[in-house]
Amino acid sequence: MSSSYQAHLYPRLNMAIFYSPARIFHTSLQSLITIDFEGVRVYSHDLIPIGEKLIITLFFPDETELSCTVRVVWSQMVTLLDSAPYEIGLEFLDIPQASQQYLNQYLQQLETV
């Protein structure tokens, strides 16, 4: 899946995202690029191995926080960015039902804008 293809399909966002590997306590601020019903694409300072499971927290503009488990499904080096050298695709694995409902409503609102 190419990033230029994704950029045309999914809304671009600028919101904070924290992550920690599911087996290690560590947090790092990352920048969210796109989000859809299946996952997120982020910029990262860290190269995270494909298949790695993470616990992420998304911070929405209305101050809602959404935490869930994701898996790294792809990564690539981005040489044109000064802020972070990697782009990483994360697939949602485990989202609490209330958080899933919020995410669905949020994404549906973006589609109507």
C-alpha positions as a Markdown table, in Angstrom:
| # | Residue | x | y | z |
|---|---|---|---|---|
| 1 | Met | 0.0 | 0.0 | 0.0 |
| 2 | Ser | 1.6 | 3.2 | -1.1 |
| 3 | Ser | 1.5 | 6.3 | 1.1 |
| 4 | Ser | 0.4 | 8.5 | -1.8 |
| 5 | Tyr | -2.5 | 6.2 | -2.4 |
| 6 | Gln | -3.5 | 6.4 | 1.3 |
| 7 | Ala | -3.2 | 10.2 | 1.4 |
| 8 | His | -6.0 | 10.5 | -1.1 |
| 9 | Leu | -8.3 | 8.1 | 0.7 |
| 10 | Tyr | -8.1 | 9.1 | 4.3 |
| 11 | Pro | -8.4 | 12.4 | 6.1 |
| 12 | Arg | -5.1 | 14.1 | 7.1 |
| 13 | Leu | -5.0 | 15.1 | 10.8 |
| 14 | Asn | -2.6 | 16.8 | 13.1 |
| 15 | Met | -3.1 | 15.4 | 16.6 |
| 16 | Ala | -0.9 | 14.1 | 19.3 |
| 17 | Ile | -0.4 | 10.3 | 19.7 |
| 18 | Phe | 1.5 | 8.5 | 22.4 |
| 19 | Tyr | 2.6 | 4.9 | 22.1 |
| 20 | Ser | 4.2 | 2.3 | 24.2 |
| 21 | Pro | 5.2 | -1.2 | 23.2 |
| 22 | Ala | 2.7 | -3.7 | 24.6 |
| 23 | Arg | 5.4 | -5.5 | 26.5 |
| 24 | Ile | 7.5 | -2.5 | 27.7 |
| 25 | Phe | 6.6 | 0.7 | 29.5 |
| 26 | His | 7.9 | 3.5 | 27.4 |
| 27 | Thr | 6.2 | 6.5 | 25.8 |
| 28 | Ser | 7.0 | 8.8 | 23.0 |
| 29 | Leu | 5.2 | 11.6 | 21.3 |
| 30 | Gln | 4.5 | 10.9 | 17.7 |
| 31 | Ser | 2.5 | 12.8 | 15.0 |
| 32 | Leu | -0.6 | 11.3 | 13.5 |
| 33 | Ile | -0.9 | 11.7 | 9.7 |
| 34 | Thr | -4.0 | 9.8 | 8.7 |
| 35 | Ile | -6.7 | 7.8 | 10.4 |
| 36 | Asp | -9.5 | 5.5 | 9.2 |
| 37 | Phe | -11.7 | 2.8 | 10.6 |
| 38 | Glu | -8.9 | 0.2 | 10.4 |
| 39 | Gly | -5.8 | 2.1 | 11.7 |
| 40 | Val | -3.5 | 5.1 | 11.7 |
| 41 | Arg | -0.4 | 6.3 | 9.8 |
| 42 | Val | 2.1 | 8.1 | 11.9 |
| 43 | Tyr | 5.5 | 9.9 | 11.7 |
| 44 | Ser | 8.0 | 8.4 | 14.2 |
| 45 | His | 11.5 | 9.0 | 15.4 |
| 46 | Asp | 11.8 | 5.3 | 16.1 |
| 47 | Leu | 11.9 | 2.5 | 13.6 |
| 48 | Ile | 9.4 | 0.0 | 15.1 |
| 49 | Pro | 9.5 | -3.6 | 13.8 |
| 50 | Ile | 6.7 | -4.9 | 11.6 |
| 51 | Gly | 4.4 | -7.1 | 13.7 |
| 52 | Glu | 5.3 | -5.2 | 17.0 |
| 53 | Lys | 2.2 | -4.6 | 19.1 |
| 54 | Leu | 1.8 | -1.2 | 20.8 |
| 55 | Ile | -0.6 | 0.5 | 23.1 |
| 56 | Ile | -1.5 | 3.9 | 21.7 |
| 57 | Thr | -3.4 | 6.9 | 23.0 |
| 58 | Leu | -5.0 | 9.3 | 20.5 |
| 59 | Phe | -5.8 | 12.9 | 21.7 |
| 60 | Phe | -8.7 | 14.3 | 19.7 |
| 61 | Pro | -9.3 | 18.1 | 19.3 |
| 62 | Asp | -12.3 | 17.9 | 21.7 |
| 63 | Glu | -9.9 | 16.6 | 24.4 |
| 64 | Thr | -11.2 | 13.0 | 24.1 |
| 65 | Glu | -8.5 | 10.4 | 24.7 |
| 66 | Leu | -8.8 | 7.0 | 23.0 |
| 67 | Ser | -6.4 | 4.2 | 24.0 |
| 68 | Cys | -6.2 | 0.9 | 22.1 |
| 69 | Thr | -3.8 | -1.9 | 21.0 |
| 70 | Val | -2.4 | -1.7 | 17.5 |
| 71 | Arg | 0.1 | -3.7 | 15.4 |
| 72 | Val | 2.8 | -2.2 | 13.1 |
| 73 | Val | 1.9 | -3.4 | 9.6 |
| 74 | Trp | 4.4 | -1.4 | 7.5 |
| 75 | Ser | 7.1 | 1.2 | 7.8 |
| 76 | Gln | 9.2 | 3.3 | 5.5 |
| 77 | Met | 12.0 | 5.8 | 5.8 |
| 78 | Val | 10.9 | 9.4 | 4.9 |
| 79 | Thr | 13.9 | 11.4 | 3.8 |
| 80 | Leu | 12.2 | 14.7 | 3.2 |
| 81 | Leu | 11.1 | 15.3 | 6.8 |
| 82 | Asp | 13.2 | 17.1 | 9.4 |
| 83 | Ser | 10.8 | 16.1 | 12.2 |
| 84 | Ala | 10.8 | 12.3 | 12.0 |
| 85 | Pro | 12.6 | 9.9 | 9.7 |
| 86 | Tyr | 9.9 | 7.2 | 9.6 |
| 87 | Glu | 6.3 | 6.7 | 8.5 |
| 88 | Ile | 4.6 | 3.8 | 10.1 |
| 89 | Gly | 1.2 | 2.1 | 9.5 |
| 90 | Leu | -0.6 | 0.8 | 12.6 |
| 91 | Glu | -3.6 | -1.5 | 12.4 |
| 92 | Phe | -6.2 | -1.4 | 15.2 |
| 93 | Leu | -6.4 | -4.7 | 17.1 |
| 94 | Asp | -8.3 | -4.0 | 20.3 |
| 95 | Ile | -10.5 | -0.9 | 20.8 |
| 96 | Pro | -13.0 | -0.8 | 23.7 |
| 97 | Gln | -16.6 | -0.6 | 22.4 |
| 98 | Ala | -17.2 | 3.0 | 23.6 |
| 99 | Ser | -14.0 | 4.1 | 22.0 |
| 100 | Gln | -14.9 | 2.4 | 18.8 |
| 101 | Gln | -18.3 | 4.2 | 18.7 |
| 102 | Tyr | -16.5 | 7.5 | 19.3 |
| 103 | Leu | -14.0 | 6.8 | 16.5 |
| 104 | Asn | -16.8 | 5.8 | 14.1 |
| 105 | Gln | -18.7 | 9.0 | 14.8 |
| 106 | Tyr | -15.6 | 11.2 | 14.5 |
| 107 | Leu | -14.6 | 9.6 | 11.2 |
| 108 | Gln | -18.1 | 9.9 | 9.8 |
| 109 | Gln | -18.1 | 13.7 | 10.7 |
| 110 | Leu | -14.8 | 14.1 | 8.8 |
| 111 | Glu | -16.3 | 12.4 | 5.7 |
| 112 | Thr | -19.1 | 14.9 | 5.6 |
| 113 | Val | -16.8 | 18.0 | 5.8 |
